[in-house]
């Protein structure tokens, strides 16, 4: 196994030393990081092969079946005869417990998805102060923390670029050296895998199948890398299906941002709220706090990664891995939640189920046609702020979210904003002025303006907008922005 040498040494130390009581070593991380491979390396490592009386391995999986798992574990002890197969689950658990009693055992429980499953799984494992150990792997930080006894859960990191290249070379060329002419493009391919060992292994399989190791073929693979990752998308699918409906919407919304884009947490939360993705059942919890809980949940599930924190450790910006981003785009498109046209702009269609409609455009100069059924219009960042021509007076009247922070609108279009009476979120950059008719937007909750520093550009009518006044969170941001802070 290439990589994770330091992690292997540290985890072996936990397996060999540590408390005499039964201890659980939890390994968690995003799909494709190599959690199972690392657990297998520990399981087979010569440093611990003779330390434990019994070695057992079982896989829980998303479709947890307690009886099947007990059969997996008992199969390590003896053949499953007819009498064993006729036992009840309680009898099987008791048989396993008696066999493990007063022995030092090492058990790997791979791919745990729920606390209920873990509570069920751990019942037959006695604690006799023999130094027994359980290695647990999961995608969910909450499960890793829930299962721990004395050891802290181990969050598996991404591969470095060097580790990715080493793994690619080993899988493609086995024991041989890589041709010098392929090293440049090979390292590019390794980097494009984004530190995911599984992605490296999958692309290495493509390269190894090709008899002729030619630069031109490797360049073609580098260009079509994402389209060749269907197997990885299938692995991400269970993580997506495990999300409740409200988190599925929040996750798919990341497809509307650019690849590698670091999304400010405050902006993301405001957008989710404006899209009606966030619900609260109590008066004590604000929508902002509930939305933050949503985000923390997605982070703990290893679908979203932290991009920036402040000095206190609070999350300030997030992003998703390139391949997770590709998965979100594919899933959003297939579900008519999002459609990318000519790889230049994105549309999310509204539906009777309450999905949003999003048009996300990245062209340098843009003329947008009718958006009669679109409820969200967002422009992605580009090198040059494009000039946008929108007929806001009629065809876009259903807009609920309008993000123009990356584009310029002419004075007449700024004036026409007053007709978008359903807007809940509005973000502008460098407008010459803000028309007093902005107070017509009775539902506006978030209004962000960058580039205005003169008080006379701000109409007094804005302070009469009750929807802004009732949200101190958004209003304070607006005030800070117009003051140039």
N, C-alpha and C positions, 0 to 999 in steps of 0.2 A: 504494500500500500504506500503510495506516494503522499507526502504531506502529513500534517498533524503529529509530527514527531514529539514536539513539546507537550501537546495535549495527551498523547499516549503515555508518556513517562509520568505525567501528573496523575492520570487516572489509574495507572498501575499502582502508584504509591497509595492511592485511596483504597484499592482493592486488597493490597498486601498488608498495609499497616492500618491505622485508624482504630476505632473502638472494637471491643469484643462483641458488642451487641450487633444484631442484624442492622445493616445499613443499606440504603438505596442510593445508587449513583444515577442521577437523571441527566440524560443528554437530549437537548432540544435544539431546534433550528428549522429553517425553511426547507421546503421540499428540494431534494437533490443535493444536499450538503454532504451526504455520506455518513449519516448517523448510524445506519445499520452496518455499514462497512467498518466503521470505527469500533462498534460494539463487537463485531466478529473478530476484529484484530485483537481486542482485549481478551475475548473468550478463548482464542487459540494461542495466546502469547505464552512462550515457554517459561516466562518468569512466574506465571501463576498456574501453569498446567498441572503441577503436582501439589499445589497448596490446598485445593478443595477436593473433598471426597466425592462429590457429585457435581456434574455439569449438566445443565438443562437449558434448552432454548425453546421459546414459544413466540408466536406472533399473534397479537391481539387484533389489530386491524380495525377499520371503521365499522364493519359489520361484525361486532363482537359476539362470539358464541362461547359461553362459559364451558359447555360440555366438550366442544371441539378442542378448546384450549387445555382442559384437563387431560384429554386423550393425548395431546401433543406432549405434555409434561410427563405423563406416565409412560409414554413410549420410549423415553430415555432410560427408564428403569428396567422394563421387561416388555416382552411381546404382549399385545393386548388380546387376551383369550376371550372366549365367548362369555365367561362368567363376569369378566370385567366390563365388557360392553353392555351387559344387562344391568349394571349397577346404576343407582340414581346419582345425581350430581353431588349430593351430600356424601354419599358413600365413596364416590371417586375422590372427593376432597379429603376425606378422612384417611383413605388409603395412602394418598400422597403425603399427608401430614405425618403419618406414622413412619413412612419410609425415610422422611427427612429428619425426623426427631433424633436429636443427639449427634447429628452429623454436620460437618461444615460444607455448605453447598454454595454454588455460584449459579444464579439463574438470570438469563437475559429475557426480558419481556419487551418485545419489539412492537413499536407503532401503537401506543395507547392513545385513545381519543376522548375518554371521559373519566371523571372521578368515580362514577358508579362502577365502571368496568374495573378500574384499579382496585376499589374496595373489594370487589368480588374476587379478583385475581390473587390478591395478597393473603386471603384467608388461610390457605393450606400451608403457609410458610412459617414454621416455628422459629422462635428466637431463643436459643439455648446458650447464648454467650459464647458461641463457637467461632465468631468472626465471619459469619456467612454474609454474602453480598448479593444484591439484586441490581442488575443494570437495566434501566428503563430508557427507552427512546420514544420521543413524541415530537410532534410539530408544535405543540401548544405549551407555552410557558406556564400557563395556569396549572396544567397537569404535572409538569416537572416540579413545580413548587409544592403542589399538593402532596406528592408522593415522597418528598424528601423527609429524612429522619434527622440526621445530623449533618450530612454533607450538603453543600449548596449546589443547586442545579447548574449544569455546565452548558452555556450557550455556545454552540459550535459556530465558528467563524467561517467566512468565505475564504477560499484559497487566495494566496498571493499570485501575482502574474508569473513569478518564477515557478511556483508549485504547479500552476496550470500547464505551463510549457513542459515541465518535467513529466507530468502525467500523460500529456498528449504524445510526447516522444515515446514513452514506454509502451503505450497502447498501440501505436502505429508501427513502430520499428522493433518492438520486443527487445531483444538483447543487442540489436545492431545500432550503429550510430546514424543519426539523421544526416542526409545530404546537406552540404553547406548552402546550396542554392534554395533549399526549402525553409531554412531557419527564419528568414525574415517574415515570409507570409505565414509560417507556422506559428510564430509568436503573436502575430496579429489575430489569427484564429483563436488562439488560447485566451488572449485578452478579451475578445468578443464574447467568450463564454461567461464573462462576468464573475469569475471566481467560484462557479458552481461545478464541483467535480463531476456530477452526473452529466452536465452539458458537455464537458470535455470528453467524457467516455463515449457519449453518443456521436459526437462529431468525429472522434477518432475511429469509430466503427465505420463511418462513411469513407474516411481517407484510407483505412487499411484494406477495404474491399477492392479498391482500385489498384489493379496490378501495376500500372505505370505511375510511379510517383513523379508527377510533372507539375511544374509551377502553375501552369495555366489551369489545371484541374483544381488545385488548391485555392486559386484565386476565385474560381467559380463557387466553390464551397463557402468561402468567406463571404461572398456576395449574397448567397441564398441561405445563410446559416439559420435564420429564424424559421424559415419555411420548412427546414429539415428537422425541426425540433418537436414533431408531433408526439413522440414518446414522452417528452418532458411535459407537454401540455396535459397529457393523460394523467400524469402523476400529480399535477397541481389540482386537477378536477375534484378530488375528494376534499381538499381544503376549502374549495369554493362551495361545494355542496353542504359542508358542515356549517356554513354561515347562516344565521337567521336572515329572513328576508330583508330587514332594514339594513343589515351589514352588507348584504350582497349589493344593494343599490350604492351604498357608500364606497364599496370596493370598486365597482364598475366605473364610478365617476373618475377614478384615476386614469382611465383610458382617454379622457378628454384633455389631459395634460400631455405635454411633449415627453418623449422618452428622455430619461435622465434628468427631467426637470425637478428641482427641489421646490416643493410646494410649502409656502408659509402656513403654519398651523392655523393662525387666526383667519386667514383668507379661506382656507379649506372649510373650517367650521361655519363661517358665515354663508358660504355657498351651499353647504349641506342643509342649513336651516332654511335658506331661501327656496331650496328645491323641495321642501317639505319632507325631507328624509328623516328628520329628528322629531321624536315625540316624547313628551313627558307626562306622566300620569299624576304627578304631585305638584303642588304649588311651591314646595320647598326647593325643588331642583330646577335651575334655569336651563333653557335649551342649550346654552353654551357649555354648561357642565356635562349635560347628557351627551352632547356631540363629542366632547373630549373623551368621555368614557368609551364611546364608539371607536374612536381612533386608537385609544390604548388597547382595546380589545383586538383590533386588526394588527397592531404591532405585536401583541403577545402571541397571536396566531402565526407570526412570521410571514405574513403577506405584505406588510408595510414595514419599511426600515426607517430608523431615525437618521436624519441628515444633519441636524444641528440642534444643540442644546445650549442653554445659558449657563451662567456660573453656578446656579443652584440645581442644575440637572434637569430643568424643565424642558420639554420638547418644543422647539421653535420651528422646525421645518422637517418634512418627511419626503420620502420618495419610494419608488418600488423598483425592484430589479428589472432589468431589460426584458428577461424572458417572462417574468410575471406580468409586466406591462403588455407584452405581446398576447399573453393569455387573456388579459382583461379586454383587450381590443377584439380578439376573436369571439370571446363569450358575449360581449356587448353587441357585436354585429349580428351574431347568430340569433340573439334574443330580441332583435329589433330595438335594442336600447341605444345602440350607437352604430353608425355607418360611416366609414371613411371613403371618400370619393377621390379617386386619382391621387391618393396619398397626400392630398393638400388640405382638405378640410373634413370636418366630422359633423354628422347630424345625429342627434338623438331624437327619436320620434315620440310624440306623446301617444298615450293609449288610454283605454277605459280603465286600466289598472292603476292609473295615476302616475305613469312614468313621465319623466321630463322630456322636453324636446330641446336638443342642444345643437347649435351650429358653431363650429370652432374652426376658424380660418387662419391660415398662416401665409397667404400670398402677400407680396409687398404692396401691390395696389389692387384694390378690390371693388367690384360692383356686385352687390348681393341682390338676388331676385327675391320674389315674394317669400315671406316667412309666415304665412297665414296660420299654420298649425305648429309653429315652433314657439316654445315657451322660454328657451334659453339661448342666448347668443353670447359666445365668448371667443375672444381672439387670443391666440397663443403668442408668446414673445417671439420677436424676430429681430434681425440685425438693424433694420430700418423701420421706424414706425410708419405703417402703411396709411394711405389716405383712403377712407372708407366712404362709399356713397350708399346711403340707406334711405329708403322712403319710409320714415318712421311714422308718418301721419296716418297710414291706413293698414298696410299689409302685416305690420309687426305688432299689432295692437294687443296680442295675447302674451307678449313677453313678460316673464316674471324675473328673469336674471339677465342683466346686460353688463358685460365686462368689456370695457373699451380702454383698459389700462395700457394696452400695447399699440393703440392706433390713434389717429388724429381725426376729429370731426370738424367740418367747417361750421361757421357761426349759425347758419340756418338750421343745421342738423341738431346743434345743441339746443336751439330754441324749440325744435320739434319734440324734444324729450318729454315735454309736458303732456303729450297725447298717450304716453305709455302708462296708463293709470293703474295697471296691474303689477307694476314693477315692485319687487321686494328688495332687490339688490342692484345697485348702480355704482359703477366705478369708471372714472374718467381720468384722462391725463391732459394737462396743459390747455384747458378751455380758456377762451378769452374772457368769459364771464359765465355766471350762472343765472339764468333767467328767473325772475321772481315767480313765474308760473310753475316753478318746480314744486311749489306747495300743493299743486293739483295731484301729486302722487301720494295719495292718502295711505297707501299700503307700504310705502318705502320704509324699510327697516335698517338697511345698511347703505350709506352714501359715502363713498371714498373719492377724494379728489387729490391729485398730485399736481404740483406746479403752480398753485395759486398762493400768493403771499400778500396780496393787498386786500384789506378788509372791504374796500368798496366793490370788490368783485363778488361779494357774498351778499345776497339779498336778505333783508331782515325777516322775510316771510319764512325762511327756513326754520326759524325758532318756533314757528307755529305748527310744525309737523309733529303731531302727537305720536305717530308710530316711531319716529326717531327719538323723541323725548323719553318714551317709556323704556328705551333700551340704552341705559347708561354705558354699557359695554361698547356699542357701535358709535354712539354720539361722541364719546371721549376720543375714539380713534379719529373720527372726522375732524374734531377740533384740533387735535395734534397735527393732523395732516395739513390743514389750511394755514396753520401757523408756521409751517415749514420745518417742524421738528422731525 
